Amino acid sequence: MEARVVLNTSFNTGQIDPRIFSGFLEHLGRSIYEGVYDPESDLTDDDGIRTDVAEAMTGMDMPYVRYPGGNFVSNYDWRDGVGPNRQPFPDFSWKTTDPNTFGTDEFMKWCKLVGTEPMMAVNLGTLGPAEAAALVEYCNLNTDTRWAQARRDNGSPEPHAVKMWCLGNEMDGPWQAGHMPAEQYALKARNAARLMRGLDPSIELIAAGSSGRQMETYLEWDRTVLETCWDDIEFISAHRYSSNAANNTPEFLAEGVVIDSILDDYAGLIAYVKGVKQSDRDVHVSFDEWNVWYKERGGVAQDGKWDTSPALLEEVYNLEDALVCAQYMNSFIRRADVVKVACLAQLVNVIAAVLTRTDGMLKQSIYYPFALYSKHATGISLTPAVHGDTYDAGERSEVEFIDASASFDEASGELALFIVNRSVDQDSTVTIDLSDRTITGAGTVQILTGDHPKLANTWEQPENVVPSTGTSQLENGVLTIDVPKLGMAVVSGVTTE
C-alpha cells in the first residue's frame, strides 16, 4: 500500500505549544500511594518519592502535570493536606480512604524531581472561590499573610509559583461532588477567577468544559461557561476517553477522526462566542483528560470499599491502544491553533503509562508514543494533505489508512513526521512531498508495531511493544518511509533547505 503526504511550510496552524504533552495525577487507587509516593519501598528517596517512577516520568518530557483531580478534587480540602497535623479522610468519588500523607507540598517536590511544572485544580464543588484564592496565596504569594506564612512554616520558604489553575473538574457531571447547572458553575468559576487573579495576575485559568461528547449538555454547557467567563479565563477544558468495548479493531483505529471532529466543535464554538462578544482576545482548549479507558471501568472497579489506596482502574494497554493515543497527539498537533494544553490521564497505575509494584515498574505500550512525540514535535504545525487508500471503519465511514502530523523548526529547517498506519494487514510506503523546500537528510526513524493488536507489555515480557529502528529512503529529494501495518513511525531530524 502506498500513500503520499503533501506539506508546505506556508500552510500551517501555528506554533505547537509544548504543553500539549502534559500529564495528570489524581488521588485515585494506587496513583499516588504505591505509585509516585511509597515510603515503604526500597526505591524511594528521603521524601518517600519513587525514584524509578520519577525517572520514567522525566523520560516523558512533560511541561505540566495536573493535580490533585479529577473527581477527587471536588470533595478535597487542600488545607487538610498541608502541615504536620493530618488525618486520613474518606474520598466521596472513589469510595476509598486517603492516608493524607501526600499533599500540595509533596507534589511540588515531586514536580521538581521530575522536571515538570504543577497545574493545580481547585475545588469548586464542595468548596468555593475563597478557598481557591487561599490556595493561590499558599502557593504563590511571598507576603506576611496567613497562608503564605503557613507555607513557609511547612518547609517551603519560597513560593511554588504555580502558573496554571483548573477551575474545578467536570462540574457538568451528575457524578461530581457539588454538581450544578452551567449557569451556576459559570458564575462560581468567574468569581473564583477574579479572586485568584486578584492575588496573582500572572496566572492562567482553565474553566471546566463538558465531560465529553456523550453528555446531553455537550457544547451548550461550554457555550454558557464561555459567555460568562470569557474575559476571565484562558482555556476551556475538553475530556475524552476512547473505547474498544465492541472489540472492533478497524473501527477503533479510526478514533482519530472523532478527535478531529471534537476539536472542530470547539473551534466553531469558541469562534462563535468571540464573535458574539466582539472580543479581541482568544480562549483556547485545554484537553486535560484524554486516554483509552474501557477495560477496567464501571461497577466494582470504581468502588474502593473504603480501603486505603486499593488497586482501581489499572488498565492494561496494548498495541492498538498505543496507536489510538498517537492519533490523539496527531490531532492536537494538527490543531495547534485550537489546542494549547493537553494532559494524558493518567500517569501511574490508574489508566496509566506506567505500572508499579514494590520492586519495580513497567512501561506500558502507551508510554512510548507519548515520549517520542513530546521529544520531537517542536516548531510550527504543518497542515498535511494525505493521499492514499481508505477503508470502511463502520460508524466512522470511510477513513484514510494513514493518519499524519508534522512539525517544522523554522530556525534549524528540520522537519519531524508522525505517521500512524491504521491497517491491520497492509504495510505502507509513505512518500513525503515538501513542496516549498528540498529534503536533504532522511533523519532517524523509530517505529512502534507488533504482530497482533492486543499485544501488550507484561512484567515477564516488558519489551513486547517498544520502539525499534525503522527504515526510510531519500532519493533525489524524495523521502519515503516504511510504516508497518498496526504501526506508527516517528521521523525526526529530517533536514531541509
Secondary structure, DSSP 8 states (H G I E B T S, - for coil): -EEEEEE-TTSEEEE--GGGGEEE--SSTTSTBTTTB-TTSTTB-TTSBBHHHHHHHHTTT-SEEEES-SGGGGG--GGGGSSS----EEETTTTEEE---S-HHHHHHHHHHHT-EEEEEE--SSS-HHHHHHHHHHHH--SSSHHHHHHHHTT--S-----EEEE-S-TT-TTSTT---HHHHHHHHHHHHHHHHHH-TT-EEEE---S-TTSTTTTHHHHHHHHHHGGG-SEEEEEEEE--TT--HHHHTTHHHHHHHHHHHHHHHHHHHHHHHT-S---EEEEEEEEE--SS-SGGGG--TT-BS--------BHHHHHHHHHHHHHHHHTTTTEEEEEEE-SBSSS-SEEEETTEEEE-TTHHHHHHHHHH--SEEE--EEEE-EEE-GGG-EEESEEEEEEEETTTTEEEEEEEE--SS--EEEEEEETTS-EEE--EEEEE--SSTT-B--SS-TTSS--EE--EEEETTEEEEEE-TTEEEEEEEEEE-
